[in-house]
Amino acid sequence: MNQSMRIAVRNVGRQKKRTVLLAGAVGLGFFIITLSGSLLGGIAVSARRNFSAAFGGHLYFSGSVVSDRGSEIAVMADPGPLESVLAARSREIASIHRRSAAAGTLIFGPRELRQTLTGVDFVREPDFAGGLRIVSGSLDRRAEPGALVLPADAADRLGVRTGEALLFRASTVHGQRNVTELVLIATYEGQSGFGVSAGYASLGTVNSLLGLGSGEFQTLNVWLQDDRTIDATAERILADLAGRAPLEPREDEDPMRRMADRLLGGSGPRSVGDGERWEGTRYGLATLNDLMAQFTSILSIADALSFWVFLILLAITMVGILNSYRMVVVERTAEIGTLRALGLQKTGVRNVFLWEALFVSLYGALAGLAAALAVLALARTAVLPGGTVLSFFLDSGRIPFAVNPLETGRNLVLLCVASLAAASFPARAASRLPPAAALRAAY
């Protein structure tokens, strides 16, 4: 085995032009799959982080009650059962925040704009400011009554600047009209194209608009210690809640519509039939995975397409390896005969060619990986301007990349196996050459 490896290493170094061409073809495919996989992985991580920051958590529990008139009111009147269940799973939970939301109209002079206003308990969310990219103004006064934070594009459409007052008209949870005056203190980089365009005010301000008490709220947003456990943790919490309070069915329901109805302001009170009514607070749940389902599907499709491109390039490269080593067998016929005459067995001759193909593939893969890492490092130094449709997928304005060691190792193993498979046919042919006939080919 060692003898075959030494001969293979010598042959790879001796045939520099062929080695460079084959390794270059292999490296190109490995470069493309590493670069695309890292980019898609980075986008997924950044988008997940940005989505969770925009919506305020990983799990979004909403509450609703039935009024005396038979209308469904979006309020978490009795959070006790849910809070006790969450307390029992405190090791899995990083933090819990209370929020409310009102869908209404911003009015500034002659201009009007439909907008969702999210009420945040800023005292319980000290890290809220870190989740927004501020364009103008400051969040220092965010806890003051009437203070407003808007997406920059919404402020531009209204023509309002920080420090100016405007009106917000909305309906209470009981369906009554309500208007309040707000003062814009800051604008942030929103993404209305992805449904992330909420304005922010204090929880007390939004509750006043909705006709709720200062201590009431509509949703409990939960941040988990590990966002990879979202679905499993959600199922466990719902199972614990099942015997304590009524729950909204999650089956056959669009989570994005539920998010709009519950988390982003709702569509007003809904009449509940006698057979549908429930006692106390009924809990609903939407998760970050629900909200990102379509986006995740798109990324999965893109990742699958890049892998198929890699396989196609790999197949083309393997055809090149197969044809190259067929020619090599012809060129080295005399050398093969000499090696056989000196005592190298058939398996030894075969292994020489297999080791050569393996070394060429490894050299190419390492070169492709090094080139991809260099491009990734260079791309990370560029800071892209904010306010574009891509900014929601960036990491603080930088192109995100996440190299997955398992996927890289899988691609390397696949590459090596394919190279060995392509070289096995000419290697077997070389091992079957009769020594005497091979020696005669030299004369």
Summary of the structure (lengths in Angstrom):
residues: 443
radius of gyration: 31.7
end to end distance: 29.8
largest distance: 106.3
contacts: 1466
relative contact order: 0.19
helix: 53%
strand: 20%
